[in-house]
Amino acid sequence: MNSLFIAFLASFIVTLLVTPFVIKLARRYGFVDTPNERKVHNKAMPRIGGLAFIIGMSVGLFFVKDLLEIDYRTTMFMIAGAIPLIFIGLLDDRFTLKARHKLIAQFVSASIIVSSGISIEFIAIPFGERLDLGLLSSIMIFIWLIAIMNAINLIDGLDGLAAGVSIIALGTMLVLATGNPAAYALVFAFAIPLIGSLSGFLLFNFHPAKIFMGDTGSLFLGYMIAVLSTMGFFKSVTIVSLIVPLLILGVPIVDTLFAIVRRKLNRQGIGEADKGHLHHCLLKKGYGHRQVVLTIYGVSLLFGIAALLLSMSNLWLSLLLLLLVTLFVQLFAEIIGLIGEKRQPLLNMIRRSSSVRTKKTYARGK
């Protein structure tokens, strides 16, 4: 436990010390994010902040070597998988690459992790049945890794947003890992230094930010969260427990899914950028920058609590909880206009139902 605290502290302090130098490096060599019609900032900003917290986390890992050595082979695969993403992230933060170039690096990283032998052997179905996955296991893990890398990348649109949401997700994983001996070592060894380094970075990244994490940071962060959730919680699962990692990462996943639906309904390409993401919608509603970020932190925390409750519930309580979460997500999305300002099927149904009840009440009164 002392080594974990030291790892957190070392990562935090090193990131604090390194970030000012990274800011100078970014400005000197052109690693800056210039404003455009989609951006919410109005001046060129340094954008390789991810490099700072990667360095901070790397230092912290030296203090948890005993935990890393428990599964040394997996640790080496995790480190190897991160290298292509750091490389392509730095290139993108300097030259702004096309999406397909980043996708190639993501495919390479995901392939490295899948080749490590990680697998979901089976899914336990309620009432005693089980579904053996075979080759489908590797495909599911591959898709999960790519999806989460892109989801974290997509929510990195406001100062402090991706870093804060990631800290909440990682913290939820730590709580869940305490009851999962198979996950404990790896999740704690990587998540504690990562939370420490992100906390140090957040002091420079929260509004008004002095530096952005850039694709160097968001791709690496998405990768680490995806891998930790895969290796920590996807060994063999039940139908219900399969949902837990989805809830932990509820904010980026929901934002990504609604972006796909929205663009399809608007007859846009799935990869075509727009200003309809969660943070954009809240800004349009008149919330300030910090208010939007703190609101999304709150929603992320609710998802984390839901994940913890789900992990402790029986089948029927789990199904009820999932229904409530689904209704909450749909209502929230319609209220803020995440699908589109005029697309409100659930709200319209509630309004019609309320109108019918009002008319009946009025008729009885007469």
DOPA-421825 format. One record per residue: x, z, y of N, C-alpha, C in turn. Coordinates in steps of 0.2 Angstrom, whole numbers, padded with zeros to 4 digits. Each point is the difference from the previous one (the first is absolute). Example, Ala and Ser with C-alpha at 12.3 -4.5 7.8 and 13.67 -1.06 7.14 Angstrom:
BEGIN
ATOM     nxx     nzz     nyy    caxx    cazz    cayy     cxx     czz     cyy
ATOM    0066    0039   -0028   -0004    0000    0006    0004    0000    0006
ATOM   -0002   -0004    0005    0004    0001    0006   -0004    0003    0005
//
This chain:
BEGIN
ATOM     nxx     nzz     nyy    caxx    cazz    cayy     cxx     czz     cyy
ATOM    0004    0000   -0006   -0004    0000    0006    0004    0000    0006
ATOM    0006    0004    0000    0005    0000    0006    0002   -0007    0001
ATOM    0002   -0004   -0005    0003   -0007    0001   -0005   -0004    0003
ATOM   -0007    0001   -0002   -0005   -0005    0003   -0001    0002    0008
ATOM    0001    0006    0002   -0001    0002    0007    0006   -0003    0003
ATOM    0006    0001   -0003    0006   -0003    0004    0000   -0007    0000
ATOM   -0003   -0004   -0005   -0001   -0007    0000   -0004   -0002    0006
ATOM   -0006    0004    0001   -0004   -0002    0005    0003    0001    0007
ATOM    0004    0006    0001    0003    0001    0006    0005   -0005    0002
ATOM    0004   -0001   -0005    0006   -0005    0001   -0003   -0007    0002
ATOM   -0005   -0002   -0003   -0003   -0007    0001   -0003    0000    0007
ATOM   -0003    0006    0002   -0003    0001    0007    0005   -0001    0005
ATOM    0005    0004   -0001    0005    0001    0005    0004   -0007    0001
ATOM    0002   -0003   -0006    0004   -0006    0000   -0004   -0005    0004
ATOM   -0006   -0001   -0002   -0005   -0005    0004    0000    0001    0007
ATOM   -0001    0007    0002    0000    0001    0007    0007   -0002    0004
ATOM    0005    0001   -0004    0007   -0002    0003    0001   -0007    0000
ATOM   -0002   -0004   -0005    0001   -0007   -0001   -0004   -0004    0004
ATOM   -0006    0002    0001   -0005   -0005    0004    0002   -0002    0007
ATOM    0003    0004    0004    0002   -0002    0007    0005   -0006   -0001
ATOM    0005    0001   -0005    0005   -0006   -0001   -0004   -0006   -0003
ATOM   -0005    0001   -0004   -0003   -0006   -0002   -0004   -0004    0005
ATOM   -0003    0004    0005   -0003   -0003    0006    0005   -0004    0004
ATOM    0006    0003    0001    0005   -0004    0004    0002   -0006   -0004
ATOM    0001    0000   -0007    0002   -0005   -0004   -0005   -0006    0000
ATOM   -0007    0002    0000   -0005   -0005    0000    0000   -0003    0007
ATOM    0001    0003    0005    0000   -0003    0007    0006   -0005    0001
ATOM    0005    0002   -0003    0006   -0004    0001    0000   -0006   -0004
ATOM   -0002    0000   -0006    0000   -0006   -0004   -0007   -0003   -0001
ATOM   -0005    0001    0004   -0006   -0004    0000   -0005    0002   -0005
ATOM    0000    0006   -0003   -0005    0002   -0005   -0006    0003    0004
ATOM   -0003   -0004    0004   -0005    0003    0004   -0007   -0004   -0001
ATOM   -0005    0004    0001   -0007   -0003   -0001   -0003   -0002    0007
ATOM   -0001   -0007    0001   -0002   -0002    0007   -0008    0000    0000
ATOM   -0003    0002    0005   -0007    0000    0000   -0003   -0007    0000
ATOM   -0006    0000   -0003   -0005   -0006    0000   -0007    0002    0000
ATOM   -0004   -0005   -0001   -0008    0002    0001   -0002    0004   -0005
ATOM    0003    0001   -0006   -0002    0005   -0005    0003    0007    0001
ATOM    0005    0000    0003    0004    0007    0001   -0003    0004    0005
ATOM    0000    0007   -0001   -0003    0004    0005    0006    0003    0005
ATOM    0006   -0002   -0001    0005    0002    0004    0002   -0006    0005
ATOM    0002    0002    0006    0001   -0005    0005    0008   -0001    0002
ATOM    0004    0002   -0004    0007   -0001    0002    0004    0000   -0007
ATOM    0006   -0003    0000    0004   -0001   -0006    0002    0007   -0003
ATOM   -0001    0001   -0006    0001    0006   -0003    0005    0000   -0006
ATOM    0005    0004   -0001    0005    0000   -0006   -0005    0001   -0006
ATOM    0002   -0004   -0005   -0004    0001   -0006    0003    0000   -0007
ATOM    0006    0003    0000    0003    0002   -0007    0000    0007   -0001
ATOM   -0005    0004    0002    0000    0007   -0001    0000    0002   -0007
ATOM   -0003   -0005   -0004    0001    0002   -0007    0007    0001   -0003
ATOM    0004   -0003    0003    0007    0001   -0002    0002    0007    0001
ATOM   -0002    0003    0006    0002    0007    0001   -0003    0005   -0005
ATOM   -0007   -0001   -0002   -0002    0005   -0005    0002   -0002   -0007
ATOM    0002   -0006   -0001    0003   -0002   -0007    0007    0004   -0001
ATOM    0004    0000    0006    0006    0003    0000   -0001    0008   -0001
ATOM   -0005    0003    0004   -0001    0007   -0001   -0002    0002   -0007
ATOM   -0005   -0004   -0003   -0002    0001   -0007    0006    0000   -0005
ATOM    0004   -0005    0001    0006   -0001   -0004    0004    0006    0000
ATOM    0002    0003    0006    0004    0006    0000   -0004    0006   -0004
ATOM   -0007    0000    0001   -0003    0005   -0003    0000    0000   -0008
ATOM    0000   -0006   -0002    0000   -0001   -0008    0007    0003   -0003
ATOM    0005    0001    0004    0006    0003   -0003   -0001    0007   -0002
ATOM   -0005    0004    0003   -0001    0007   -0001   -0005    0001   -0005
ATOM   -0003   -0006   -0003   -0005    0001   -0006    0003   -0004   -0006
ATOM    0006   -0001    0000    0003   -0004   -0006   -0002    0003   -0007
ATOM   -0001    0007    0000   -0001    0002   -0007   -0007   -0002   -0002
ATOM   -0005   -0001    0005   -0007   -0003   -0002    0001   -0007   -0002
ATOM    0004   -0004    0004    0001   -0007   -0001    0003   -0002   -0007
ATOM    0004    0005   -0002    0004   -0001   -0006   -0005    0001   -0006
ATOM   -0006    0003    0001   -0004    0001   -0006   -0003   -0007   -0002
ATOM   -0001   -0005    0004   -0001   -0006   -0002    0004   -0005    0004
ATOM    0007    0000   -0002    0005   -0004    0004   -0002   -0007    0000
ATOM   -0002   -0003   -0006   -0001   -0007   -0001   -0006   -0002    0005
ATOM   -0005    0003    0000   -0006   -0001    0005    0003    0000    0007
ATOM    0004    0005    0002    0002    0001    0007    0004   -0007    0001
ATOM    0004   -0002   -0004    0005   -0006    0001   -0005   -0006    0002
ATOM   -0005   -0001   -0004   -0005   -0005    0001   -0003    0000    0006
ATOM   -0002    0006    0002   -0004    0001    0007    0005   -0002    0006
ATOM    0006    0002   -0001    0005   -0001    0005    0001   -0008    0001
ATOM    0001   -0003   -0006    0001   -0007   -0001   -0006   -0004    0003
ATOM   -0006    0002   -0001   -0006   -0003    0002   -0001    0000    0008
ATOM    0003    0005    0003    0000    0001    0007    0004   -0005    0004
ATOM    0006   -0002   -0003    0005   -0003    0004   -0003   -0007    0002
ATOM   -0003   -0004   -0004   -0003   -0007    0003   -0004    0001    0006
ATOM   -0004    0006    0000   -0005    0001    0005    0003    0002    0007
ATOM    0006    0004   -0001    0003    0002    0006    0004   -0006    0003
ATOM    0003   -0004   -0004    0003   -0006    0002   -0005   -0005    0004
ATOM   -0006   -0001   -0004   -0004   -0005    0003   -0003    0003    0007
ATOM   -0001    0007    0000   -0003    0003    0005    0004   -0001    0006
ATOM    0007    0001    0000    0004    0000    0005    0000   -0007    0003
ATOM    0000   -0005   -0005    0000   -0007    0002   -0006   -0002    0004
ATOM   -0006    0003   -0002   -0006   -0001    0003    0000    0003    0007
ATOM    0002    0006    0001    0000    0004    0006    0005   -0004    0005
ATOM    0004   -0004   -0002    0005   -0004    0004   -0003   -0007    0002
ATOM   -0002   -0003   -0005   -0002   -0007    0001   -0007   -0002   -0001
ATOM   -0004    0005   -0002   -0008   -0001   -0002   -0001   -0006   -0005
ATOM    0001    0002   -0006   -0001   -0005   -0006   -0007   -0001   -0001
ATOM   -0001   -0005   -0004   -0007   -0002   -0002   -0002    0005   -0006
ATOM   -0006    0001   -0001   -0003    0004   -0005    0002   -0001   -0007
ATOM    0001   -0006   -0001    0002   -0002   -0007    0007    0003   -0002
ATOM    0005    0000    0005    0006    0002   -0001    0000    0008   -0002
ATOM   -0004    0004    0004   -0001    0007   -0002   -0003    0001   -0007
ATOM   -0005   -0005   -0001   -0003    0001   -0007    0005   -0001   -0005
ATOM    0004   -0005    0000    0005   -0001   -0005    0004    0006   -0001
ATOM    0002    0004    0005    0004    0006    0000   -0004    0005   -0004
ATOM   -0007    0001    0002   -0004    0004   -0003   -0001   -0001   -0008
ATOM    0000   -0007   -0002   -0001   -0001   -0007    0007    0002   -0003
ATOM    0005   -0001    0003    0007    0002   -0003    0000    0007   -0002
ATOM   -0002    0004    0006    0000    0008   -0001   -0005    0002   -0005
ATOM   -0006   -0003    0000   -0005    0002   -0005    0002   -0002   -0007
ATOM    0004   -0006   -0001    0002   -0002   -0007    0005    0005   -0002
ATOM    0005    0003    0004    0005    0004   -0002   -0004    0007   -0003
ATOM   -0005    0002    0004   -0003    0006   -0002   -0004   -0001   -0007
ATOM   -0003   -0006   -0001   -0004   -0001   -0006    0005   -0001   -0006
ATOM    0006   -0003    0002    0005    0000   -0006    0003    0006   -0002
ATOM   -0001    0006    0004    0003    0006   -0001   -0004    0003   -0007
ATOM   -0006   -0003   -0001   -0003    0002   -0006   -0006    0005    0001
ATOM   -0001    0001    0007   -0006    0004    0001   -0006   -0003   -0002
ATOM   -0005    0003   -0003   -0006   -0003   -0002   -0006    0005    0000
ATOM   -0006   -0003    0000   -0006    0004   -0001   -0002   -0002   -0007
ATOM    0001    0005   -0005   -0001   -0002   -0007   -0007   -0001   -0002
ATOM   -0004    0004    0003   -0008   -0001   -0001   -0004    0004    0005
ATOM   -0006   -0002    0001   -0005    0003    0004   -0005    0003   -0004
ATOM   -0001    0007    0001   -0005    0004   -0004   -0007   -0001    0003
ATOM   -0004   -0003   -0004   -0007   -0001    0002   -0004    0006   -0002
ATOM   -0005    0002    0005   -0004    0006   -0002   -0004   -0001   -0007
ATOM   -0001    0006   -0003   -0003    0001   -0006    0005   -0003   -0006
ATOM    0006    0001    0001    0005    0000   -0006    0003   -0007   -0001
ATOM   -0002   -0005    0004    0003   -0007   -0002    0006    0000    0005
ATOM    0005   -0005   -0002    0006   -0002    0004    0001   -0007    0000
ATOM    0003   -0003    0005    0001   -0007    0001    0008   -0001    0000
ATOM    0003   -0003   -0005    0007   -0001    0000    0001   -0006    0004
ATOM    0005    0000    0005    0001   -0005    0005    0005   -0005   -0003
ATOM    0005    0001   -0003    0005   -0005   -0002    0003   -0003    0006
ATOM    0001   -0007    0000    0003   -0003    0006   -0004    0001    0006
ATOM   -0006    0001    0000   -0004    0001    0006    0002    0006    0004
ATOM    0004    0005   -0003    0003    0006    0003    0005   -0003    0005
ATOM    0004   -0004   -0001    0006   -0003    0004   -0004   -0003    0006
ATOM   -0005   -0004   -0001   -0003   -0004    0005   -0003    0005    0005
ATOM   -0004    0005   -0003   -0003    0005    0005    0005    0003    0004
ATOM    0006    0002   -0003    0005    0004    0004    0003   -0005    0005
ATOM    0001   -0006   -0002    0003   -0005    0005   -0005   -0001    0006
ATOM   -0006   -0001   -0001   -0005   -0001    0005   -0001    0006    0005
ATOM    0000    0006   -0004    0000    0006    0004    0006    0001    0005
ATOM    0006   -0001   -0002    0006    0000    0004    0000   -0005    0006
ATOM   -0002   -0006   -0001   -0001   -0005    0005   -0005    0002    0005
ATOM   -0006    0002   -0003   -0005    0002    0005    0001    0006    0004
ATOM    0003    0005   -0002    0002    0006    0004    0005   -0002    0005
ATOM    0005   -0004   -0002    0006   -0002    0005   -0004   -0003    0006
ATOM   -0004   -0005   -0002   -0004   -0003    0006   -0005    0004    0004
ATOM   -0003    0005   -0004   -0005    0004    0004    0004    0005    0005
ATOM    0005    0002   -0002    0004    0005    0005    0003   -0005    0006
ATOM    0002   -0006   -0002    0002   -0004    0005   -0005   -0002    0005
ATOM   -0007   -0001   -0002   -0005   -0002    0004   -0002    0006    0005
ATOM    0000    0006   -0002   -0002    0006    0004    0005    0002    0005
ATOM    0006   -0003    0000    0005    0001    0004   -0001   -0003    0007
ATOM   -0005    0002    0003   -0002   -0004    0007   -0001    0004    0006
ATOM    0001    0007   -0001    0000    0005    0006    0006    0005   -0001
ATOM    0002    0002    0006    0005    0005   -0001   -0001    0006   -0004
ATOM    0004    0001   -0005   -0001    0006   -0004   -0005   -0001   -0006
ATOM   -0003   -0005    0000   -0006   -0001   -0005    0002    0000   -0007
ATOM    0005   -0005   -0002    0002   -0001   -0007    0004    0006   -0002
ATOM    0004    0003    0004    0004    0006   -0002   -0004    0006   -0001
ATOM   -0005    0001    0004   -0004    0006   -0001   -0005   -0001   -0006
ATOM   -0003   -0005   -0001   -0004   -0001   -0006    0004    0000   -0006
ATOM    0006   -0002    0000    0004    0000   -0006    0002    0007   -0002
ATOM    0002    0004    0006    0001    0007   -0002   -0006    0004   -0003
ATOM   -0006   -0002    0002   -0006    0003   -0003   -0001   -0002   -0007
ATOM    0002   -0006   -0001   -0001   -0003   -0007    0005    0003   -0005
ATOM    0006    0001    0003    0006    0003   -0004   -0001    0007   -0001
ATOM   -0003    0004    0005   -0002    0007   -0001   -0005    0001   -0005
ATOM   -0005   -0005   -0001   -0005    0001   -0005    0003   -0001   -0007
ATOM    0005   -0005    0000    0003   -0001   -0007    0004    0006   -0002
ATOM    0003    0003    0005    0004    0006   -0002   -0005    0006   -0003
ATOM   -0006    0001    0003   -0005    0005   -0002   -0002   -0002   -0007
ATOM   -0001   -0007   -0002   -0002   -0002   -0006    0005    0000   -0005
ATOM    0006   -0001    0002    0006    0000   -0005    0002    0007   -0002
ATOM   -0002    0005    0003    0001    0007   -0002   -0004    0002   -0007
ATOM   -0005   -0004   -0001   -0004    0001   -0006    0002   -0005   -0005
ATOM    0005   -0004    0001    0002   -0006   -0004    0007    0000   -0002
ATOM    0002    0004   -0005    0007    0000   -0002    0004   -0006    0000
ATOM   -0003   -0006   -0003    0003   -0006    0000    0001   -0003    0006
ATOM   -0003    0002    0005    0001   -0003    0007    0004    0004    0005
ATOM    0001    0007   -0002    0003    0005    0005    0006   -0003    0002
ATOM    0005   -0001   -0004    0007   -0001    0002    0001   -0006    0005
ATOM   -0003   -0006   -0002    0001   -0006    0004   -0003    0001    0006
ATOM   -0007    0002    0000   -0004    0000    0006    0003    0005    0005
ATOM    0002    0006   -0002    0003    0005    0004    0007   -0002    0003
ATOM    0004   -0003   -0004    0007   -0002    0001    0000   -0006    0006
ATOM   -0005   -0004    0000    0000   -0006    0005   -0005    0002    0005
ATOM   -0006    0003   -0001   -0005    0001    0005    0003    0005    0005
ATOM    0003    0006   -0002    0002    0005    0005    0005   -0003    0005
ATOM    0006   -0003   -0002    0004   -0003    0005   -0003   -0005    0005
ATOM   -0005   -0004   -0004   -0003   -0005    0004   -0005    0003    0006
ATOM   -0004    0005   -0002   -0004    0003    0005    0005    0003    0005
ATOM    0005    0003   -0002    0005    0003    0005    0002   -0005    0005
ATOM    0002   -0006   -0002    0003   -0005    0004   -0006   -0003    0004
ATOM   -0006   -0001   -0003   -0005   -0003    0004   -0002    0005    0006
ATOM    0000    0006   -0002   -0002    0006    0006    0005   -0001    0005
ATOM    0007   -0001   -0001    0005   -0001    0005   -0001   -0006    0004
ATOM   -0002   -0005   -0003   -0001   -0007    0003   -0007    0000    0004
ATOM   -0005    0004   -0002   -0006    0000    0004    0001    0003    0007
ATOM    0005    0004    0001    0001    0003    0006    0002   -0006    0005
ATOM    0003   -0005   -0002    0002   -0006    0004   -0006   -0005    0000
ATOM   -0004    0000   -0006   -0005   -0005   -0001   -0007    0001    0003
ATOM   -0001    0007    0001   -0007    0001    0002   -0001   -0002    0007
ATOM   -0006   -0001    0002   -0002   -0003    0007    0003    0005    0005
ATOM    0003   -0003    0005    0003   -0007    0001    0006   -0001   -0004
ATOM    0000   -0004   -0004    0006   -0001   -0005    0006   -0003    0004
ATOM    0006    0002   -0003    0006   -0002    0003    0003   -0005   -0005
ATOM   -0003   -0001   -0006    0002   -0005   -0005   -0005   -0001   -0005
ATOM   -0001   -0006   -0003   -0004   -0001   -0005    0004    0000   -0007
ATOM   -0004    0001   -0006    0003    0000   -0006    0002   -0007   -0002
ATOM   -0004   -0005    0002    0001   -0007   -0002   -0001   -0001   -0007
ATOM    0001   -0006   -0002   -0001   -0002   -0007    0005    0003   -0005
ATOM    0006    0002    0003    0005    0003   -0004   -0003    0007   -0002
ATOM   -0004    0003    0004   -0003    0007   -0001   -0006   -0001   -0004
ATOM   -0005   -0004    0002   -0006    0000   -0003    0000   -0003   -0007
ATOM    0004   -0005   -0001    0001   -0003   -0007    0003    0005   -0005
ATOM    0005    0004    0003    0004    0005   -0004   -0005    0006   -0002
ATOM   -0004    0002    0005   -0005    0005    0000   -0005   -0001   -0005
ATOM   -0003   -0006    0000   -0005   -0003   -0004    0002    0000   -0007
ATOM    0007   -0002   -0001    0003   -0001   -0007    0001    0007   -0003
ATOM    0002    0005    0004    0001    0007   -0003   -0006    0003   -0002
ATOM   -0005    0000    0005   -0007    0003   -0002   -0003   -0004   -0006
ATOM    0001   -0006   -0001   -0003   -0004   -0005    0003    0002   -0007
ATOM    0007    0001    0001    0004    0001   -0007   -0001    0007   -0002
ATOM    0000    0005    0005   -0001    0007   -0002   -0007    0001   -0003
ATOM   -0005   -0003    0003   -0007    0001   -0003    0000   -0004   -0007
ATOM    0003   -0005   -0001    0001   -0003   -0006    0003    0004   -0005
ATOM    0006    0002    0001    0004    0004   -0005   -0002    0007   -0001
ATOM   -0004    0002    0006   -0002    0007   -0001   -0007    0001   -0003
ATOM   -0004   -0005    0001   -0007    0002   -0002   -0003   -0006   -0004
ATOM    0003   -0005   -0002   -0003   -0005   -0004    0003   -0001   -0007
ATOM    0002    0005   -0003    0003    0000   -0007   -0005   -0002   -0005
ATOM   -0005    0004    0000   -0006   -0001   -0004   -0006    0003    0004
ATOM   -0005   -0003    0001   -0005    0002    0004   -0007    0000   -0003
ATOM   -0005    0004    0004   -0007   -0001   -0002   -0003   -0005    0006
ATOM   -0006   -0002   -0001   -0003   -0004    0005    0000    0003    0006
ATOM   -0002    0007    0000    0000    0004    0007    0006    0001    0003
ATOM    0005    0002   -0004    0007    0001    0003    0003   -0006    0003
ATOM   -0002   -0006   -0003    0003   -0006    0003   -0002   -0001    0007
ATOM   -0005    0003    0002   -0003    0000    0007    0004    0004    0005
ATOM    0003    0006   -0003    0004    0005    0004    0005   -0004    0005
ATOM    0005   -0004   -0003    0005   -0003    0005   -0004   -0004    0005
ATOM   -0005   -0003   -0002   -0004   -0005    0005   -0003    0005    0006
ATOM   -0002    0006   -0002   -0002    0004    0006    0005    0003    0004
ATOM    0006    0001   -0003    0006    0003    0003    0002   -0005    0006
ATOM   -0001   -0006   -0002    0002   -0006    0005   -0006   -0003    0003
ATOM   -0005    0004    0000   -0007   -0003    0003    0000   -0004    0006
ATOM    0004    0003    0005    0000   -0004    0007    0003   -0007   -0001
ATOM    0006    0000   -0002    0003   -0007    0000   -0004   -0005   -0005
ATOM   -0003    0003   -0006   -0003   -0004   -0005   -0007   -0003    0003
ATOM   -0004    0005    0003   -0006   -0002    0003    0001   -0005    0006
ATOM    0005    0001    0004    0001   -0005    0006    0002   -0007   -0003
ATOM    0004    0000   -0005    0002   -0006   -0003   -0006   -0004   -0003
ATOM   -0004    0004   -0004   -0006   -0003   -0004   -0005   -0003    0005
ATOM   -0001    0004    0006   -0005   -0002    0005    0003   -0006    0004
ATOM    0006    0000    0001    0004   -0006    0003   -0002   -0006   -0004
ATOM    0001    0000   -0007   -0001   -0006   -0004   -0007   -0002    0000
ATOM   -0005    0005    0000   -0007   -0002    0000   -0002   -0003    0007
ATOM    0003    0003    0005   -0002   -0002    0007    0003   -0007    0001
ATOM    0006   -0002   -0002    0003   -0006    0001   -0004   -0006   -0004
ATOM   -0002    0002   -0006   -0004   -0004   -0005   -0007   -0002    0004
ATOM   -0003    0005    0002   -0007   -0001    0004    0001   -0004    0006
ATOM    0006    0001    0003    0001   -0004    0007    0003   -0007   -0002
ATOM    0001   -0001   -0006    0003   -0006   -0003    0007   -0001    0003
ATOM    0004    0005    0000    0007    0000    0001    0004    0001   -0006
ATOM    0007   -0002    0000    0004    0001   -0005    0001    0007   -0001
ATOM    0001    0003   -0006    0001    0007   -0002    0006    0002    0004
ATOM    0006   -0004    0001    0006    0002    0003    0000   -0001    0007
ATOM   -0006   -0002    0003    0000   -0002    0007   -0001    0007    0004
ATOM    0004    0001    0005    0000    0006    0004   -0006    0000    0004
ATOM   -0003    0006    0001   -0005    0001    0005    0000    0007    0003
ATOM   -0005    0001    0005    0000    0007    0003   -0006    0004   -0002
ATOM   -0001    0000   -0007   -0006    0003   -0002    0002    0006   -0005
ATOM    0006    0002    0000    0002    0006   -0004   -0002    0006    0003
ATOM    0000    0005   -0004   -0003    0007    0001    0002    0002    0007
ATOM    0007    0000    0002    0002    0003    0006   -0002   -0005    0006
ATOM   -0001   -0006   -0001   -0003   -0005    0005   -0007    0002    0001
ATOM   -0004    0001   -0005   -0007    0002    0001   -0001    0006    0004
ATOM    0004    0005   -0002   -0001    0007    0004    0003   -0001    0007
ATOM    0005   -0004    0002    0002   -0001    0006   -0006   -0004    0004
ATOM   -0003   -0005   -0003   -0006   -0003    0003   -0006    0005    0002
ATOM    0000    0005   -0004   -0006    0005    0001    0002    0004    0006
ATOM    0006   -0001    0003    0002    0004    0006    0004    0006   -0001
ATOM    0002    0001   -0006    0005    0006   -0002    0007   -0001    0003
ATOM    0003    0005    0002    0007   -0001    0002    0005   -0001   -0006
ATOM    0006   -0002    0002    0005   -0001   -0005    0001    0006   -0005
ATOM    0001    0006    0003    0001    0006   -0004   -0006    0002   -0004
ATOM   -0006   -0001    0003   -0006    0002   -0003   -0002   -0004   -0006
ATOM    0002   -0007    0000   -0001   -0004   -0005    0005    0002   -0006
ATOM    0006    0001    0001    0005    0002   -0005   -0002    0007   -0003
ATOM   -0002    0005    0004   -0002    0006   -0003   -0007    0000   -0004
ATOM   -0004   -0005    0003   -0007   -0001   -0004    0002   -0003   -0007
ATOM    0005   -0005    0000    0001   -0003   -0007    0004    0005   -0004
ATOM    0004    0005    0003    0003    0005   -0004   -0005    0004   -0003
ATOM   -0005    0002    0004   -0006    0004   -0003   -0003   -0003   -0006
ATOM   -0002   -0007    0001   -0003   -0004   -0006    0005    0000   -0006
ATOM    0006   -0001    0001    0005    0000   -0005    0000    0007   -0004
ATOM    0000    0006    0004    0000    0006   -0003   -0007    0001   -0004
ATOM   -0005   -0002    0002   -0007    0000   -0003    0001   -0004   -0007
ATOM    0003   -0005    0000    0002   -0004   -0006    0004    0004   -0005
ATOM    0005    0003    0003    0005    0005   -0004   -0004    0005   -0003
ATOM   -0004    0004    0004   -0005    0005   -0003   -0004   -0002   -0006
ATOM   -0003   -0006    0001   -0004   -0003   -0005    0004   -0002   -0006
ATOM    0006   -0002    0001    0004   -0001   -0006    0001    0006   -0004
ATOM    0002    0006    0004    0001    0006   -0004   -0006    0003   -0003
ATOM   -0006   -0001    0003   -0006    0002   -0003   -0002   -0004   -0006
ATOM    0001   -0007    0000   -0001   -0004   -0005    0004    0002   -0007
ATOM    0006    0002    0002    0005    0002   -0006   -0002    0006   -0003
ATOM   -0004    0004    0003   -0002    0006   -0003   -0008    0000   -0002
ATOM   -0003   -0005    0000   -0007   -0001   -0001   -0002   -0003   -0007
ATOM   -0005    0002   -0003   -0003   -0003   -0006   -0002   -0007    0001
ATOM   -0003   -0003   -0005   -0002   -0007    0001   -0005   -0001    0005
ATOM   -0006    0004   -0001   -0006   -0001    0004    0002    0002    0008
ATOM    0004    0005    0001    0001    0002    0007    0005   -0005    0003
ATOM    0004   -0003   -0004    0005   -0006    0002   -0004   -0006    0002
ATOM   -0005   -0001   -0004   -0004   -0006    0002   -0004    0001    0007
ATOM   -0003    0006    0000   -0003    0002    0006    0004    0000    0006
ATOM    0006    0002    0000    0005    0000    0005    0002   -0007    0002
ATOM    0001   -0004   -0005    0002   -0007    0001   -0006   -0004    0004
ATOM   -0006    0002   -0002   -0006   -0003    0004    0000    0002    0007
ATOM    0001    0007    0001    0000    0002    0007    0006   -0003    0004
ATOM    0006   -0001   -0003    0006   -0003    0003   -0002   -0007    0002
ATOM   -0003   -0004   -0005   -0002   -0007    0001   -0005    0000    0006
ATOM   -0005    0004    0001   -0005    0000    0005    0004    0001    0007
ATOM    0004    0005    0000    0004    0002    0006    0004   -0006    0002
ATOM    0003   -0003   -0004    0005   -0006    0002   -0005   -0005    0003
ATOM   -0005   -0002   -0004   -0004   -0006    0003   -0003    0002    0007
ATOM   -0003    0006    0000   -0003    0002    0007    0005    0000    0005
ATOM    0006    0003   -0001    0005    0000    0005    0003   -0007    0002
ATOM    0000   -0004   -0005    0002   -0007    0001   -0005   -0004    0005
ATOM   -0006    0001   -0002   -0006   -0003    0004    0000    0003    0007
ATOM    0001    0006    0001   -0001    0004    0007    0006   -0003    0004
ATOM    0006   -0001   -0002    0005   -0002    0004    0001   -0007    0000
ATOM   -0003   -0004   -0004    0000   -0007    0000    0006   -0003   -0004
ATOM    0002    0003   -0006    0005   -0002   -0004   -0001   -0007   -0003
ATOM   -0007   -0001   -0002   -0001   -0006   -0003   -0002   -0005    0005
ATOM   -0002    0002    0006   -0003   -0004    0005   -0005    0004    0004
ATOM   -0001   -0001    0007   -0004    0004    0003   -0007   -0001   -0001
ATOM   -0002   -0005   -0003   -0007   -0001   -0002   -0002    0000   -0007
ATOM    0005    0002   -0004   -0001    0000   -0007   -0001    0008   -0002
ATOM   -0006    0002   -0001   -0002    0007   -0001   -0005    0001   -0005
ATOM    0001   -0003   -0006   -0006    0000   -0005   -0002    0007   -0002
ATOM    0004    0005    0000   -0002    0007   -0002   -0003    0003    0006
ATOM    0003   -0001    0006   -0004    0003    0006   -0006   -0003    0001
ATOM   -0001   -0006   -0001   -0006   -0004    0001   -0006    0003   -0005
ATOM    0003    0001   -0006   -0005    0003   -0005   -0002    0007    0002
ATOM    0004    0004    0003   -0002    0007    0002   -0004   -0001    0006
ATOM    0001   -0004    0004   -0004   -0001    0006   -0007   -0002   -0002
ATOM   -0001   -0005   -0005   -0006   -0002   -0002   -0004    0005   -0003
ATOM    0003    0004   -0004   -0003    0006   -0004   -0002    0005    0005
ATOM    0004    0001    0005   -0002    0005    0005   -0006   -0002    0004
ATOM    0000   -0007    0002   -0006   -0003    0004   -0006    0001   -0004
ATOM    0000   -0002   -0007   -0006    0001   -0004   -0003    0007    0000
ATOM    0005    0005   -0001   -0002    0007    0000   -0003    0002    0007
ATOM    0003   -0003    0005   -0003    0002    0007   -0007   -0003    0001
ATOM   -0001   -0006   -0003   -0007   -0003    0001   -0005    0003   -0004
ATOM    0002    0002   -0007   -0005    0004   -0004   -0002    0007    0003
ATOM    0005    0003    0003   -0001    0007    0003   -0004   -0001    0006
ATOM    0001   -0006    0004   -0004   -0001    0006   -0008   -0002   -0002
ATOM    0000   -0004   -0006   -0007   -0001   -0002   -0004    0006   -0003
ATOM    0004    0004   -0003   -0004    0006   -0002   -0002    0005    0006
ATOM    0004    0000    0005   -0001    0004    0006   -0006   -0003    0003
ATOM   -0002   -0006    0000   -0005   -0003    0004   -0007    0001   -0005
//
